[in-house]
Amino acid sequence: MLEYFAASGATVLGAANARAALELTTTHVHDVVLVDLRMPREDGRRFLRELQASQTASANVPVFAVSSERHDRLDPQSGFSGYFVKPVDRDALVSVLAALPRRSR
């Protein structure tokens, strides 16, 4: 997926786990964050809580959950901006992301 966005001209940063992803939010301004709900060691829900509690410029960016489990559906109070089921329809994802305002420019 990262290669797909990079080939489309987006600047893409990837992280292997929630700790690494949170570290990226301290050094970069993001337009959007995609987070897997089932990451190693910490899940996507915890990542979102920690991101929103941080004092980084990325603390208020849209965060979309991604999961291969259909039963991971999120309630409206989850704090996520949206939810995608794997395998993600790339065109649908790009359409949603393209409609978001840019913050990093």
C-alpha beads as a LAMMPS data file, in Angstrom:
LAMMPS data file: protein, C-alpha beads

105 atoms
104 bonds

1 atom types
1 bond types

-500.0 500.0 xlo xhi
-500.0 500.0 ylo yhi
-500.0 500.0 zlo zhi

Masses

1 110.0

Atoms # bond

1 1 1 0.000 0.000 0.000
2 1 1 2.828 2.423 0.812
3 1 1 4.296 1.991 -2.646
4 1 1 0.903 2.685 -4.221
5 1 1 0.617 6.070 -2.500
6 1 1 4.236 6.963 -3.147
7 1 1 3.766 6.190 -6.840
8 1 1 0.766 8.551 -6.796
9 1 1 2.997 11.402 -5.624
10 1 1 2.188 11.302 -1.914
11 1 1 4.856 11.529 0.730
12 1 1 4.419 8.372 2.769
13 1 1 5.970 7.411 6.080
14 1 1 5.589 3.900 7.433
15 1 1 6.140 2.514 10.905
16 1 1 6.442 -1.060 12.126
17 1 1 4.575 -0.450 15.380
18 1 1 2.679 2.134 17.422
19 1 1 5.783 3.428 19.248
20 1 1 7.576 4.109 15.970
21 1 1 4.470 5.750 14.522
22 1 1 4.083 8.032 17.537
23 1 1 7.729 9.012 17.203
24 1 1 7.091 10.055 13.587
25 1 1 4.361 12.410 14.795
26 1 1 6.947 14.327 16.816
27 1 1 9.142 14.991 13.800
28 1 1 6.659 15.379 10.922
29 1 1 3.357 17.129 10.247
30 1 1 0.841 14.741 8.741
31 1 1 -2.238 15.280 6.611
32 1 1 -3.737 11.920 7.578
33 1 1 -2.812 8.772 9.481
34 1 1 -3.815 5.211 8.571
35 1 1 -3.444 2.815 11.479
36 1 1 -3.931 -0.916 11.630
37 1 1 -6.162 -1.837 14.553
38 1 1 -4.106 -4.968 15.220
39 1 1 -0.510 -3.822 15.417
40 1 1 2.230 -5.682 17.301
41 1 1 2.361 -4.927 21.042
42 1 1 -0.123 -2.018 20.970
43 1 1 -3.354 -1.792 19.060
44 1 1 -4.607 1.047 16.872
45 1 1 -7.071 2.243 19.499
46 1 1 -4.292 2.841 22.005
47 1 1 -2.222 4.557 19.323
48 1 1 -5.133 6.939 18.628
49 1 1 -5.593 7.763 22.327
50 1 1 -1.887 8.503 22.735
51 1 1 -1.749 10.566 19.545
52 1 1 -4.750 12.653 20.566
53 1 1 -3.260 13.208 24.027
54 1 1 0.080 14.329 22.579
55 1 1 1.142 17.923 22.072
56 1 1 2.285 17.291 18.483
57 1 1 1.071 19.068 15.366
58 1 1 -0.400 15.722 14.269
59 1 1 -2.574 15.335 17.387
60 1 1 -5.699 16.487 15.531
61 1 1 -5.208 15.000 12.066
62 1 1 -7.786 12.571 10.678
63 1 1 -6.933 9.003 11.692
64 1 1 -8.460 6.127 9.740
65 1 1 -8.550 2.591 11.111
66 1 1 -7.670 -0.373 8.901
67 1 1 -8.374 -3.994 9.787
68 1 1 -8.694 -7.375 8.147
69 1 1 -11.404 -8.270 10.653
70 1 1 -14.914 -7.201 9.727
71 1 1 -16.001 -7.512 13.355
72 1 1 -13.574 -4.694 14.252
73 1 1 -16.218 -2.187 13.148
74 1 1 -15.978 1.010 15.135
75 1 1 -18.676 2.894 16.945
76 1 1 -19.080 6.606 16.106
77 1 1 -17.511 7.566 19.461
78 1 1 -14.247 5.746 18.679
79 1 1 -12.445 8.911 17.583
80 1 1 -11.437 7.486 14.225
81 1 1 -12.346 9.471 11.117
82 1 1 -13.259 6.331 9.215
83 1 1 -12.690 2.623 8.815
84 1 1 -11.397 0.465 5.964
85 1 1 -11.536 -3.328 5.724
86 1 1 -8.575 -5.172 4.169
87 1 1 -8.045 -5.715 1.380
88 1 1 -8.622 -2.005 1.023
89 1 1 -10.131 -0.761 -2.224
90 1 1 -7.329 1.586 -3.269
91 1 1 -9.488 3.817 -5.433
92 1 1 -12.035 4.285 -2.635
93 1 1 -9.257 5.051 -0.164
94 1 1 -7.599 7.566 -2.474
95 1 1 -10.966 9.221 -3.070
96 1 1 -11.572 9.660 0.664
97 1 1 -8.044 10.871 1.357
98 1 1 -7.988 13.276 -1.606
99 1 1 -11.028 15.057 -0.203
100 1 1 -9.243 15.862 3.075
101 1 1 -7.631 19.271 3.616
102 1 1 -3.850 19.400 3.495
103 1 1 -2.112 20.476 6.670
104 1 1 1.537 19.789 5.905
105 1 1 1.973 22.362 3.161

Bonds

1 1 1 2
2 1 2 3
3 1 3 4
4 1 4 5
5 1 5 6
6 1 6 7
7 1 7 8
8 1 8 9
9 1 9 10
10 1 10 11
11 1 11 12
12 1 12 13
13 1 13 14
14 1 14 15
15 1 15 16
16 1 16 17
17 1 17 18
18 1 18 19
19 1 19 20
20 1 20 21
21 1 21 22
22 1 22 23
23 1 23 24
24 1 24 25
25 1 25 26
26 1 26 27
27 1 27 28
28 1 28 29
29 1 29 30
30 1 30 31
31 1 31 32
32 1 32 33
33 1 33 34
34 1 34 35
35 1 35 36
36 1 36 37
37 1 37 38
38 1 38 39
39 1 39 40
40 1 40 41
41 1 41 42
42 1 42 43
43 1 43 44
44 1 44 45
45 1 45 46
46 1 46 47
47 1 47 48
48 1 48 49
49 1 49 50
50 1 50 51
51 1 51 52
52 1 52 53
53 1 53 54
54 1 54 55
55 1 55 56
56 1 56 57
57 1 57 58
58 1 58 59
59 1 59 60
60 1 60 61
61 1 61 62
62 1 62 63
63 1 63 64
64 1 64 65
65 1 65 66
66 1 66 67
67 1 67 68
68 1 68 69
69 1 69 70
70 1 70 71
71 1 71 72
72 1 72 73
73 1 73 74
74 1 74 75
75 1 75 76
76 1 76 77
77 1 77 78
78 1 78 79
79 1 79 80
80 1 80 81
81 1 81 82
82 1 82 83
83 1 83 84
84 1 84 85
85 1 85 86
86 1 86 87
87 1 87 88
88 1 88 89
89 1 89 90
90 1 90 91
91 1 91 92
92 1 92 93
93 1 93 94
94 1 94 95
95 1 95 96
96 1 96 97
97 1 97 98
98 1 98 99
99 1 99 100
100 1 100 101
101 1 101 102
102 1 102 103
103 1 103 104
104 1 104 105
